[in-house]
């Protein structure tokens, strides 16, 4: 049976599957918000010509997708890091990587393709993941000092 000194010197186990799944889930939540905006617009403006509706759908996805992708990536990274027992930056970056991979795979088949705005959104997801880890580490450090 290992003693406490041995368990404290070993690095925390990296929860890869949980982290990547959380990134994919961030993209599912993002898609749900985009779909909600599109359906909401269709319900609030019935009888609109199909061309105008299609243009709105494209613009709505182009704006809400990147915005909520970053928000949900941050939130899911915070959720995973809160459950981690260490290696916070690695966990958060795996969440961001999962979100980026899911986004790239879905954007390649999208009508607009993968362009500059989606690429910037993916970079911002990496920033969101790093920010989530940084904020969590700072909070843990301040709680440790206070205790």
C-alpha positions in Angstrom: 0.0 0.0 0.0 1.6 3.3 -1.0 2.1 5.9 1.7 1.0 9.6 1.4 4.4 10.8 0.4 4.4 8.5 -2.7 1.0 9.5 -3.8 1.7 13.2 -3.4 4.9 13.0 -5.5 3.2 11.3 -8.5 1.6 13.6 -11.0 -2.2 13.7 -11.2 -3.8 11.3 -13.7 -4.7 13.0 -16.9 -8.4 12.4 -17.7 -8.1 12.4 -21.5 -11.5 10.9 -22.5 -13.4 13.2 -20.1 -11.6 16.3 -21.4 -12.1 15.6 -25.1 -15.7 14.5 -24.6 -16.3 17.8 -22.8 -14.9 19.7 -25.8 -17.2 17.8 -28.1 -20.1 18.6 -25.7 -19.2 22.3 -25.9 -19.7 22.1 -29.7 -23.0 20.2 -29.2 -24.2 23.0 -26.9 -23.0 25.6 -29.5 -24.9 23.9 -32.3 -28.0 23.8 -30.1 -27.8 27.6 -29.5 -27.3 28.3 -33.2 -30.3 26.0 -34.0 -32.4 27.7 -31.4 -31.6 31.2 -32.8 -32.5 30.0 -36.3 -35.8 28.3 -35.2 -36.7 31.2 -33.0 -36.2 33.6 -35.9 -38.3 31.4 -38.2 -41.1 31.3 -35.6 -41.0 35.1 -34.9 -41.0 36.0 -38.6 -43.3 33.7 -40.5 -43.9 34.1 -44.2 -40.5 35.5 -44.8 -39.1 34.6 -48.3 -36.8 31.5 -48.3 -33.8 33.5 -49.6 -34.0 36.0 -46.7 -34.4 33.2 -44.2 -31.4 31.4 -45.7 -29.3 34.6 -45.5 -30.4 35.1 -41.8 -29.5 31.5 -41.0 -26.0 31.9 -42.5 -25.4 35.2 -40.7 -26.8 33.9 -37.4 -24.5 30.8 -37.5 -21.6 33.0 -38.5 -22.0 35.2 -35.4 -23.5 33.0 -32.7 -21.4 29.9 -33.5 -18.0 31.5 -32.8 -19.3 33.4 -29.8 -21.0 30.6 -28.0 -18.3 28.1 -29.1 -15.8 30.1 -27.1 -18.2 30.5 -24.1 -19.0 26.9 -23.9 -15.4 25.8 -24.3 -14.5 28.0 -21.4 -17.4 26.6 -19.3 -16.6 23.0 -20.1 -12.9 23.5 -19.4 -13.8 25.0 -16.0 -16.0 22.0 -15.3 -13.3 19.5 -16.2 -10.6 21.4 -14.3 -12.8 21.6 -11.2 -12.9 17.8 -11.2 -9.2 17.3 -11.9 -6.7 16.7 -9.2 -3.9 18.4 -11.0 -2.5 19.1 -14.5 -5.1 21.8 -15.0 -3.7 23.4 -18.1 -3.4 20.0 -19.8 -7.0 19.1 -19.0 -8.3 22.5 -20.2 -6.3 22.4 -23.4 -7.6 18.9 -24.1 -11.2 20.3 -23.8 -10.3 23.1 -26.2 -8.7 20.6 -28.6 -11.8 18.5 -28.5 -13.9 21.5 -29.3 -11.6 22.6 -32.1 -11.6 19.1 -33.7 -15.4 18.8 -33.5 -15.7 22.3 -35.0 -13.3 21.6 -37.9 -15.0 18.3 -38.7 -18.4 19.9 -38.9 -17.3 23.2 -40.6 -15.7 21.4 -43.5 -19.1 20.2 -44.7 -20.9 23.5 -43.9 -22.1 25.8 -46.6 -19.6 28.5 -45.7 -16.7 26.1 -45.4 -13.8 26.7 -43.1 -12.5 30.2 -43.4 -10.9 33.0 -41.4 -13.7 33.5 -38.9 -13.9 29.8 -37.9 -10.1 29.7 -37.7 -10.1 32.7 -35.4 -12.9 31.1 -33.3 -10.8 28.0 -32.9 -7.8 30.0 -31.7 -10.1 31.7 -29.2 -11.3 28.3 -28.0 -7.7 27.5 -27.2 -7.4 30.8 -25.4 -10.6 30.1 -23.5 -9.3 26.7 -22.4 -6.0 28.3 -21.2 -8.0 31.0 -19.4 -10.2 28.5 -17.6 -7.1 26.7 -16.3 -5.4 29.9 -15.3 -8.5 31.1 -13.4 -9.0 27.8 -11.7 -5.3 27.6 -10.7 -5.5 31.1 -9.2 -8.7 30.3 -7.3 -7.1 27.1 -5.9 -4.0 29.0 -4.9 -6.0 31.8 -3.1 -8.1 29.1 -1.3 -4.9 27.3 -0.2 -3.4 30.5 1.2 -6.6 31.4 3.0 -6.9 27.9 4.5 
